[in-house]
Amino acid sequence: MEITPTYGVQFTYWCDKQGRIYGNRLSSLIIEGKFASQFQESLQRLGKFCDLIVVDEFQDFTSADAKFLKRLMTEFEKEVIFVGDLFQACVATTAPRQSPYKDVRILDEEAFVRKRLNLPKTKVKVDLDSFVKSHRISTKVANFVSTNLGIKISSDGQHTGQVQYLDVENIDSLLEQTSKILVYKSVEKIPLKFRDKALTWKLSKGLTFDDTTVILTKSALDILTNDKKLKEASNAQINSLYVALTRSLSNVFLITPNVWDNYKKKI
């Protein structure tokens, strides 16, 4: 998108040297009223051709995006639908100062939409059921996530598999066969022979594998096994673990920190 040079120096921050607006600043530009009339004209034009606007993956929005989407929902005369999974929020490279999730617990999606986005019940319906069934994970994996993370999720029943903790004796053969090894932060900590199939939890977001082996951190294990630790955990901790546990079409194998340390001593 290009702007007319006559807008002058007030738009320098928003544009490159060719006068093109930076894509990651569009929401801020609109909500600050720089193009209020153009925004209204765009909504009117959309209304002529579109009966519905669908915003996908809305959990990845920044604070500025959230304000823009609220304007879109409140000012567009026809229907607007946001589709996303709040429990995958924070598992991205968005700077904390740009995130609408900072210091906010989002285990209650309804409360988050009402309080954080300030969207009234008269304007917005929060649907927590239509997409609760995952097309990726098995029923046993879904039950494990629901029980241990307190996140409402189920399976469409099209896949089979379970969650299993590994002991040190069968790790090597399992890692040979597993599709993807998911590690919290650094793939360099994986033995060289398995490094080509290793991926961080963050980078696994949105991906699907035949099966996965997840190497747990101490804090992740605490969250899965201790209700108090789950309640104390941050959104980022819960959501990154949720992503790691829900990438597999079948089995999810878990390796605890102690088991992993003992395995590395043997190789």
FIDO-681256 format. One line per field, with one value per residue: y, z, x of N, C-alpha, C, O in turn; residue in three letters. Coordinates in steps of 0.1 Angstrom, whole numbers, plus 2048, in hexadecimal, padded with zeros to 3 digits. Layout:
N
nyy: c(Y;...)
nzz: c(Z;...)
nxx: c(X;...)
cayy: c(Y;...)
cazz: c(Z;...)
caxx: c(X;...)
cyy: c(Y;...)
czz: c(Z;...)
cxx: c(X;...)
oyy: c(Y;...)
ozz: c(Z;...)
oxx: c(X;...)
code: c(ala;...)
// end
This chain:
267
nyy: c(7F4;816;838;85A;871;88B;88A;88E;893;888;86E;860;84C;837;82D;821;82C;82E;836;822;812;801;7E0;7D4;7EA;7F3;7EE;7FE;817;81B;81A;830;844;84F;849;84B;852;844;82A;827;829;812;7FF;803;7FD;7E2;7D8;7D9;7C3;7AE;797;78D;78E;77C;776;765;751;763;763;76B;786;7A8;7C1;7D9;7CF;7C2;7D7;7E2;7CD;7CD;7E5;7DF;7CB;7D9;7EE;7E5;7DD;7C5;7A1;796;77F;770;759;742;736;73B;72F;72A;742;75A;749;751;76A;783;7A2;7A7;7C0;7C5;7B3;7A9;797;799;796;78B;772;758;741;740;745;753;767;774;780;790;7A2;7A9;7B1;7C0;7BC;7BD;7A8;7AC;7B2;79E;77C;761;744;726;70C;702;6FC;6EC;6D2;6C2;6BC;6B0;6A3;685;675;66D;67D;696;695;693;6AD;6BD;6B5;6B9;6D3;6E2;6EC;6EF;6D7;6BF;6A1;699;67F;671;669;653;64F;655;665;661;65C;659;641;63F;62A;624;63A;640;62F;637;652;64E;646;658;673;68F;6A2;6B5;6D1;6E8;700;700;6F0;6E7;6DA;6C1;69F;69B;689;689;6A2;6AD;6A7;6B6;6D0;6F0;6F7;70F;713;6FE;704;704;6EF;6CC;6AA;687;679;684;68C;69B;6AE;6B6;6D3;6DC;6ED;6E9;6CF;6D1;6E1;6CF;6BC;6C7;6D8;6F0;6FC;6FE;712;727;72C;73E;74D;749;733;71E;71E;719;6FF;6F2;6F5;6E4;6CB;6C6;6BF;6A7;68C;674;662;672;676;67A;688;68B;6A4;697;67D;683;68F;679;669;677;674;65B;659)
nzz: c(800;7F7;801;7FC;7F5;7FF;818;82A;845;85B;856;854;866;861;848;82D;81B;801;805;80B;820;83E;844;85D;86C;865;874;88B;87E;874;88B;899;88B;874;85A;85B;84B;834;83E;845;82C;820;830;828;80D;80F;81A;805;7F5;805;81C;832;848;84E;866;869;87F;895;8AE;8AC;8AC;8B2;8CC;8BF;8A8;8B4;8BD;8A5;899;8AA;8A4;889;88E;89C;88B;871;85E;859;85E;873;878;88F;88E;8A0;8B7;8D6;8E8;8DB;8DA;8E1;8DA;8C7;8B5;8BC;8CB;8EF;8F7;8E4;8E6;8EC;900;916;938;93D;945;931;932;933;919;913;926;920;907;90D;922;91C;901;902;8F8;8F5;900;8F1;8D8;8D0;8CB;8DC;8D1;8DE;8D7;8BC;8AF;8C0;8BD;8B4;894;893;8A9;8BF;8D2;8EC;8EF;8EE;905;918;916;91D;938;945;93E;940;92A;914;8FD;8E4;8D0;8AD;8A9;895;895;8A5;8C3;8DF;8FE;90B;924;922;92B;933;926;90D;8FD;8E8;8D2;8CE;8C6;8AE;89E;8A1;892;897;8AD;8C8;8D7;8F2;8EF;8E3;8C7;8C5;8DC;8D8;8D0;8B6;8A1;8A1;89B;884;883;897;8A8;8B4;8CE;8C9;8AD;8A3;8A2;892;882;878;881;87C;894;8B4;8CA;8E8;8F9;91A;92E;950;95C;94A;94F;96A;967;95A;96D;985;995;9A2;997;97D;97F;986;970;953;936;91F;926;92A;911;8FE;905;901;8E5;8DD;8E6;8D5;8BA;8AE;899;8A4;8BC;8D9;8E8;907;916;935;947;958;94E;935;93A;945;92F;91D;92A;925;90A)
nxx: c(808;806;80C;801;81B;817;80D;821;839;82E;827;83E;847;837;83D;852;86F;865;84C;83A;823;82C;824;821;819;800;7E8;7EC;7EE;7D4;7C3;7CC;7C0;7CA;7C2;7A6;78F;793;793;778;76C;776;76A;74F;751;758;741;72F;736;73B;72D;737;753;770;788;7A5;7BA;7BC;7C7;7E1;7E4;7F0;7F0;7E8;7DC;7C7;7B7;7B1;7A2;78C;781;77A;767;753;74C;747;72B;720;724;740;759;770;789;79C;7B5;7B9;7CA;7E1;7ED;807;81B;82F;843;83C;842;842;838;826;812;7F1;7EC;7FC;803;7E9;7D2;7C7;7B8;79E;78B;774;773;78A;785;76F;779;794;794;77E;764;742;726;70F;718;72A;72D;73C;748;74F;74F;74C;764;772;779;795;7A5;7BD;7CA;7C8;7AE;7B7;7CE;7C2;7B3;7C7;7D3;7BD;7B9;7D1;7DA;7C4;7B5;79B;796;790;78F;789;788;794;7AE;7C6;7D9;7EF;7FA;819;831;854;86E;891;89C;890;892;8A5;89F;885;888;895;880;86B;858;85B;86F;869;875;87A;88A;8A4;8B1;8CB;8D2;8CA;8D5;8EC;8E6;8CA;8C3;8B9;89E;894;881;877;85F;851;855;847;82D;80D;814;813;819;822;827;833;84F;853;869;86A;86C;876;863;84E;847;83F;829;818;813;80D;7F4;7F5;80C;803;7EF;7FF;80E;819;808;818;828;814;807;81C;823;80B;809;81F;816;801;807;807;7FB;7F8;808;815;833;843;85F;86E;881;895;897;8A0;8B9;8C6;8C7;8D7;8EF;8F6;8FC)
cayy: c(800;822;844;866;878;898;888;894;88C;881;860;85A;840;82C;82A;820;837;82F;83A;817;810;7F5;7D7;7D2;7F6;7F7;7EF;80A;823;81C;81D;83E;84D;855;847;848;852;838;81E;826;827;804;7F6;805;7F5;7D4;7D5;7D7;7B7;7A3;796;788;78F;772;779;759;752;770;763;770;795;7B0;7CA;7E2;7C7;7C0;7E4;7E4;7C3;7D2;7EF;7D8;7C4;7E2;7F7;7DE;7DC;7B7;798;794;773;76E;74B;740;72D;744;727;72B;750;75C;740;758;773;790;7A8;7A8;7CD;7C6;7A8;7AB;78D;79C;796;788;764;756;733;742;74C;75C;772;77C;787;79B;7AB;7AF;7B8;7C9;7BA;7BA;79C;7B0;7B3;793;76E;759;736;71E;6FE;6FD;6F8;6E6;6C5;6C3;6B2;6AC;69A;67A;677;66C;689;6A1;693;697;6BB;6C2;6B1;6BE;6E1;6E9;6F2;6E7;6D2;6B1;69C;694;670;66C;664;64C;651;658;66C;657;660;64F;63F;641;61E;623;647;640;629;63F;65E;64A;643;663;67C;69C;6A4;6C3;6D6;6F5;70C;6FF;6E3;6E4;6D1;6B3;698;69F;67F;68B;6B0;6B0;6A6;6BE;6DD;6F6;6F7;71B;712;6F3;70A;703;6E3;6BF;69F;67A;678;68D;68A;6A8;6AE;6BF;6DB;6D9;6F5;6E3;6C3;6D6;6E6;6C4;6B3;6CE;6E2;6FD;702;702;71E;732;72D;749;749;744;725;715;71E;712;6F1;6EE;6F3;6D9;6BF;6C4;6BF;699;685;667;662;67D;670;685;685;694;6A9;68E;672;689;691;66C;663;67E;66F;64E;659)
cazz: c(800;7F7;805;7F4;7FC;805;826;831;84E;866;853;853;86F;85C;83A;829;813;7F5;808;80D;82F;844;846;86B;873;860;87E;893;876;873;898;89D;884;869;84E;860;840;82B;845;844;81E;81E;836;820;801;812;81D;7F8;7EF;80F;827;83E;848;857;86A;86E;888;89C;8BA;8AA;8AA;8BB;8D2;8B5;8A0;8BC;8BD;897;897;8B2;89B;87E;892;8A1;881;865;860;857;868;873;880;892;890;8A5;8C2;8E0;8EF;8D3;8DB;8E8;8D4;8BB;8B7;8BF;8D7;8FA;8F8;8D9;8E8;8F5;90A;921;946;93D;944;927;933;931;90D;913;92F;919;8FC;913;92A;916;8F5;906;8EE;8FC;8FC;8E8;8CB;8CC;8D0;8DD;8CE;8E3;8D4;8AE;8AA;8CB;8B9;8AB;889;893;8B4;8C2;8DE;8F8;8F0;8F2;913;920;916;925;946;94A;93B;942;91E;90E;8F0;8E1;8C3;8A4;8AA;888;897;8B2;8C9;8ED;904;913;929;91F;934;92C;91E;900;8F7;8DC;8C7;8CB;8BF;8A1;897;8A2;887;89A;8BB;8CB;8E3;8F6;8EB;8DA;8C1;8C7;8E7;8D3;8CA;8A8;898;8A0;89B;878;886;8A3;8A5;8C1;8D0;8C2;89E;89F;8A2;885;87A;87B;87F;87F;8A3;8BA;8D7;8EE;905;923;938;95D;95E;943;957;976;963;956;978;992;993;9A7;98D;971;982;987;963;94A;929;916;92A;927;902;8F6;908;8FA;8D7;8DC;8E9;8CC;8AD;8A9;895;8AB;8C9;8DE;8F2;90F;91D;940;948;95F;945;92A;93F;947;922;917;931;920;8FC)
caxx: c(800;80E;804;805;826;813;809;82B;842;827;826;84B;849;82F;840;860;874;85D;83E;831;820;830;818;81F;814;7F4;7DE;7EE;7EB;7C5;7BD;7D0;7B8;7D1;7BA;798;785;796;78E;769;769;77A;75F;744;753;757;733;728;73A;73E;723;73E;762;776;796;7AB;7C6;7BB;7CF;7EF;7E4;7F7;7E7;7E3;7D3;7BB;7AF;7AC;798;781;77A;774;75B;748;748;742;71D;71C;72A;74E;75D;77E;78C;7A9;7B8;7C0;7D4;7EE;7F2;814;825;833;84E;837;848;839;831;81B;809;7E5;7EB;805;7FD;7DB;7D0;7BD;7B2;78F;78A;769;777;794;77E;767;780;7A0;790;773;759;736;71E;705;71E;732;72B;748;745;75A;74C;74C;771;779;77E;7A1;7A7;7CB;7CE;7C0;7A6;7BF;7D6;7B9;7AF;7D3;7D4;7B2;7BA;7DE;7DC;7B7;7B1;790;799;78C;793;77E;788;799;7BB;7C9;7E6;7EE;805;821;83E;85F;879;89E;8A0;88A;893;8AD;898;879;88C;898;873;862;857;861;873;866;87D;875;891;8B0;8B3;8D9;8D3;8C6;8E0;8EE;8DF;8BC;8C0;8B1;890;890;87B;873;850;84B;854;83E;81F;807;819;80E;823;81C;828;83D;856;855;872;864;874;871;857;843;843;838;81B;810;812;80A;7E9;7FA;815;7FB;7E8;809;815;815;802;822;82B;809;804;827;822;7FF;80D;828;80E;7F6;80C;808;7F0;7F6;80E;81E;83C;848;86B;870;88F;89E;899;8A8;8C6;8CC;8C9;8E3;8FB;8F9;900)
cyy: c(80C;82E;850;86E;885;897;88E;88C;885;872;859;84D;834;826;828;82C;839;833;82F;814;802;7EC;7D5;7DE;7FA;7F8;7FB;817;825;820;82B;848;854;854;843;848;847;82B;81C;823;818;7FB;7F7;7FD;7E6;7CF;7D3;7C9;7AB;7A3;791;78A;784;775;76C;75B;75F;770;769;77F;79C;7B9;7D4;7DB;7C5;7CC;7E6;7DA;7C7;7DC;7E9;7D2;7CD;7EB;7F1;7DA;7CD;7AE;797;788;772;75F;749;738;735;73C;725;739;750;753;746;762;781;796;7A9;7B5;7CE;7BB;7AC;7A1;78F;79D;793;779;762;747;734;74B;757;769;77B;785;793;7A6;7B2;7B7;7C1;7C8;7B5;7AE;7A0;7B0;7A6;786;767;74A;72D;70F;6F9;6F7;6F1;6D9;6C7;6B8;6AC;6A1;68F;67D;677;678;695;6A1;697;6A6;6C2;6C1;6B9;6CD;6E9;6F0;6E9;6E4;6C3;6AD;698;685;669;666;65C;64F;655;660;662;65D;655;64D;63F;635;61E;631;647;63A;631;64B;65A;649;64F;66D;689;69C;6B2;6C7;6E4;701;70A;6F1;6DE;6DA;6C3;6AC;69A;696;681;69A;6B4;6AF;6AE;6CB;6E3;6F6;703;719;706;6F8;709;6F7;6D6;6B4;692;676;681;688;698;6A7;6BA;6C7;6D8;6E1;6EF;6D7;6C7;6DA;6DA;6BB;6BA;6D9;6F0;704;706;710;72A;735;738;744;743;736;71B;713;717;703;6EB;6EC;6E6;6CC;6BC;6C4;6B1;694;678;669;66F;677;67C;680;68F;699;69F;682;677;68A;684;666;66A;679;662;64E;660)
czz: c(800;7FB;7FD;7FC;803;813;82F;83C;859;863;851;85A;868;84F;838;820;806;7F8;80A;81C;833;848;855;873;86E;86B;887;88B;876;880;89E;894;878;85C;852;854;837;831;843;836;81B;824;82D;813;804;814;810;7F2;7F8;819;834;83D;852;85A;870;876;890;8A9;8B9;8A9;8B5;8C2;8C8;8AC;8A7;8BC;8AF;895;89F;8AA;88F;882;896;896;874;867;85F;861;867;87D;882;895;895;8B2;8CC;8E7;8E7;8D3;8E3;8E2;8C7;8BF;8BA;8CC;8E2;8FB;8EE;8DC;8F1;900;917;92E;947;93C;93A;927;931;925;90D;91B;927;90E;902;91A;923;909;8F7;8FC;8F6;8F7;8F1;8D9;8C6;8D3;8D0;8DC;8D3;8DF;8C6;8AA;8B6;8C8;8B0;8A0;889;89D;8B7;8CF;8EB;8FA;8F4;901;91D;921;91E;934;94C;948;93E;936;918;900;8EF;8D3;8BA;8A3;89D;88A;8A4;8B7;8D8;8F2;90D;917;927;92A;92C;923;910;8F8;8E9;8D0;8C4;8C3;8B1;898;897;896;88A;8A9;8BE;8D8;8E6;8EF;8E1;8D5;8C2;8D3;8E4;8CE;8BB;89F;897;89D;88F;879;892;89F;8B3;8C1;8C8;8B3;89A;89E;894;87D;880;878;882;88D;8A8;8C7;8DC;8FA;90E;92B;946;960;956;94A;963;972;960;962;985;98F;997;99D;980;973;982;979;95B;93D;920;919;926;918;8FA;8F9;901;8EB;8D5;8DD;8DE;8BD;8A6;8A4;89C;8B9;8CC;8EA;8F9;916;928;940;94E;955;939;92E;940;939;91C;91E;92B;911;8FA)
cxx: c(809;805;809;810;822;80E;814;832;83B;825;833;84D;842;833;84F;863;86C;84F;834;830;825;824;816;81B;807;7E9;7E0;7EB;7DC;7BF;7C1;7C8;7BE;7C9;7AC;78E;787;791;77F;765;76C;76F;752;745;752;749;72B;72A;73B;733;72A;74D;767;784;79C;7B7;7C7;7C3;7DD;7EF;7EC;7EC;7E0;7D9;7C6;7B1;7A9;7A0;78B;779;773;767;750;743;743;734;718;724;73A;751;76C;77F;79A;7AA;7C0;7CC;7E1;7F4;7FF;81F;829;83E;849;83D;83E;831;826;810;7FD;7E4;7F4;7FE;7EE;7DA;7C5;7B8;7A3;78E;77F;76C;781;78E;776;76F;78C;79D;784;767;74C;72E;714;70B;725;72E;738;744;751;759;74E;759;779;77F;78A;7A1;7B5;7CD;7C4;7B8;7AE;7C9;7CE;7B5;7BB;7D4;7C9;7B4;7C6;7E0;7CF;7B2;7A6;793;795;791;787;77E;78E;7A7;7BC;7D7;7E4;7FA;80C;82E;848;869;886;8A2;89B;88B;89A;8A5;88B;87D;890;88B;86A;863;85E;864;871;86D;879;87C;89B;8B2;8C2;8DB;8CF;8D3;8E0;8E6;8D0;8B8;8B8;8A2;88B;88B;877;864;84A;84A;84B;82F;819;80A;813;818;81C;81C;833;843;858;85E;86E;86F;86E;864;84B;83E;83B;82A;812;80C;80E;800;7EE;803;80E;7F4;7F2;80F;810;80E;80C;826;821;807;80F;826;815;802;815;820;804;7FB;80B;7FB;7EE;7FC;816;826;843;855;86D;87E;899;8A1;8A2;8B6;8CD;8CF;8D6;8F0;900;8FE;90E)
oyy: c(80D;82E;850;870;88A;8A1;892;880;87C;86A;84D;843;829;81C;82C;835;844;834;831;814;7F8;7F1;7D4;7DE;805;802;802;820;831;829;830;854;85E;85D;83A;83F;841;822;811;81C;812;7F1;7ED;7F6;7DF;7C4;7CC;7C4;79F;7AD;792;788;784;776;768;765;765;77A;76C;785;797;7B9;7D7;7E1;7C6;7CA;7EA;7DE;7C4;7DC;7ED;7D2;7CA;7F0;7F7;7D3;7CA;7B3;797;787;773;75A;74F;733;736;742;71F;73C;747;754;740;762;78B;78F;7AC;7B5;7D7;7BB;7B1;7A3;787;7A5;797;772;768;742;72A;757;762;774;787;791;79E;7B2;7BE;7C1;7C9;7D2;7AB;7AB;797;7B0;7A4;786;766;745;72E;707;6EE;6EE;6F0;6D4;6CD;6AC;6A4;696;690;688;67F;67C;69D;6AB;69D;6AB;6CB;6CA;6BE;6D3;6F6;6FA;6DD;6EC;6BC;6B6;695;680;65D;65F;65F;652;658;662;65C;663;649;657;63E;637;618;632;64C;640;631;64F;663;64C;651;66F;68F;698;6BB;6C1;6EC;70A;711;6E8;6D2;6D3;6BA;6B3;69A;69A;67C;69D;6BE;6B4;6AC;6D1;6DC;6F6;702;71C;705;6F1;70E;6F4;6D6;6B4;691;671;686;680;6A0;69F;6C5;6C1;6D2;6DB;6EF;6D4;6C0;6D7;6DA;6B3;6B3;6E3;6F9;710;710;718;735;73F;73C;738;739;72E;711;708;70F;6FB;6E0;6E2;6DE;6C2;6B1;6C8;6B0;696;672;66F;675;672;685;675;69B;692;69D;67E;670;687;682;65F;663;679;65E;644;661)
ozz: c(808;7F9;7F7;808;80C;81A;83B;83D;85F;86C;84D;855;86A;84A;840;81F;800;7EF;80A;824;82C;84F;859;880;872;86B;88A;891;877;881;8A6;896;873;853;84D;854;832;82A;840;833;813;81D;82B;80E;7FC;810;810;7EB;7F4;81F;83E;832;85E;850;87B;875;891;8AF;8C2;8A5;8C0;8BE;8C9;8A9;8A1;8BB;8AD;88F;89A;8A9;88C;87B;893;896;86C;871;864;86A;85C;888;879;89D;88F;8B6;8CB;8EC;8EC;8CD;8EB;8E6;8BC;8CA;8BA;8D6;8E0;8FF;8EF;8D5;8FB;908;920;930;950;933;93A;91C;92E;925;908;917;929;90D;8FD;918;924;906;8EE;8F7;8FC;8EB;8E9;8D0;8BA;8DE;8C6;8E5;8CC;8E4;8C4;8A2;8B5;8CE;8A5;8A3;881;89A;8B3;8D5;8F4;905;8FC;907;927;92C;926;93C;957;94F;93E;938;916;8F7;8F9;8CC;8BF;89C;89C;881;8AE;8AF;8DC;8EA;915;90F;928;932;920;91A;907;8ED;8DF;8C5;8B8;8BA;8A8;88C;88E;890;882;8B1;8B8;8E3;8DC;8E9;8D7;8DC;8C0;8D3;8ED;8C7;8B5;894;88E;89D;88F;871;897;895;8BC;8B7;8C1;8AD;88E;899;88A;873;88B;86D;888;893;8A0;8CE;8D6;903;90A;92E;947;966;95B;94B;967;979;963;962;98F;988;991;99A;97A;96A;97F;978;95C;93A;919;910;920;913;8F1;8F0;8FC;8E5;8CC;8D7;8DD;8B4;89A;8AB;89C;8C2;8C4;8F4;8F4;91B;925;93B;949;954;935;926;93D;937;916;917;92B;90C;8EF)
oxx: c(812;7F9;815;80E;829;80C;812;831;840;822;834;852;846;82F;857;85B;86B;846;828;839;823;81B;80A;81A;802;7E1;7D6;7E5;7D7;7B7;7BA;7CA;7B9;7C9;7A6;786;77D;78D;77A;75C;764;76B;74C;73B;74C;745;721;722;73B;72F;724;752;762;78C;797;7BE;7D2;7C6;7E4;7F9;7ED;7E0;7D4;7CF;7BB;7A5;79E;796;780;76D;768;75D;744;738;73C;730;70D;72B;73F;74C;773;778;7A3;79F;7CC;7D5;7EB;7FE;801;82A;826;843;851;83E;832;825;81D;806;7FF;7DB;7F4;7F5;7E8;7E0;7BA;7B4;79D;78F;781;76A;781;791;776;76D;78E;7A2;781;762;74D;72F;710;703;725;72B;73F;73D;75C;761;752;759;785;788;788;79D;7B8;7D3;7B8;7BA;7AC;7CB;7D2;7B5;7B9;7D7;7CC;7B2;7C5;7E8;7CF;7AA;7A8;794;796;797;77D;776;78D;7AC;7B5;7E0;7D9;804;806;836;845;86B;886;8A9;8A1;885;894;8A4;887;876;88F;88B;862;86D;866;85C;877;86B;876;876;89C;8B3;8C5;8E5;8D0;8DB;8D6;8E1;8CA;8AD;8B1;89B;880;88E;873;85D;840;840;848;826;820;804;80E;81E;812;812;83B;83D;85F;85B;86E;879;864;85B;840;832;831;821;806;802;80B;803;7EA;802;811;7F4;7EE;816;804;80E;809;828;824;806;80C;829;816;7FD;812;823;7FF;7F3;80D;7F1;7E3;7F7;81C;821;847;855;86E;887;8A4;8AD;8AB;8C0;8D9;8D9;8DE;8FA;90C;904;913)
code: c(met;glu;ile;thr;pro;thr;tyr;gly;val;gln;phe;thr;tyr;trp;cys;asp;lys;gln;gly;arg;ile;tyr;gly;asn;arg;leu;ser;ser;leu;ile;ile;glu;gly;lys;phe;ala;ser;gln;phe;gln;glu;ser;leu;gln;arg;leu;gly;lys;phe;cys;asp;leu;ile;val;val;asp;glu;phe;gln;asp;phe;thr;ser;ala;asp;ala;lys;phe;leu;lys;arg;leu;met;thr;glu;phe;glu;lys;glu;val;ile;phe;val;gly;asp;leu;phe;gln;ala;cys;val;ala;thr;thr;ala;pro;arg;gln;ser;pro;tyr;lys;asp;val;arg;ile;leu;asp;glu;glu;ala;phe;val;arg;lys;arg;leu;asn;leu;pro;lys;thr;lys;val;lys;val;asp;leu;asp;ser;phe;val;lys;ser;his;arg;ile;ser;thr;lys;val;ala;asn;phe;val;ser;thr;asn;leu;gly;ile;lys;ile;ser;ser;asp;gly;gln;his;thr;gly;gln;val;gln;tyr;leu;asp;val;glu;asn;ile;asp;ser;leu;leu;glu;gln;thr;ser;lys;ile;leu;val;tyr;lys;ser;val;glu;lys;ile;pro;leu;lys;phe;arg;asp;lys;ala;leu;thr;trp;lys;leu;ser;lys;gly;leu;thr;phe;asp;asp;thr;thr;val;ile;leu;thr;lys;ser;ala;leu;asp;ile;leu;thr;asn;asp;lys;lys;leu;lys;glu;ala;ser;asn;ala;gln;ile;asn;ser;leu;tyr;val;ala;leu;thr;arg;ser;leu;ser;asn;val;phe;leu;ile;thr;pro;asn;val;trp;asp;asn;tyr;lys;lys;lys;ile)
// end
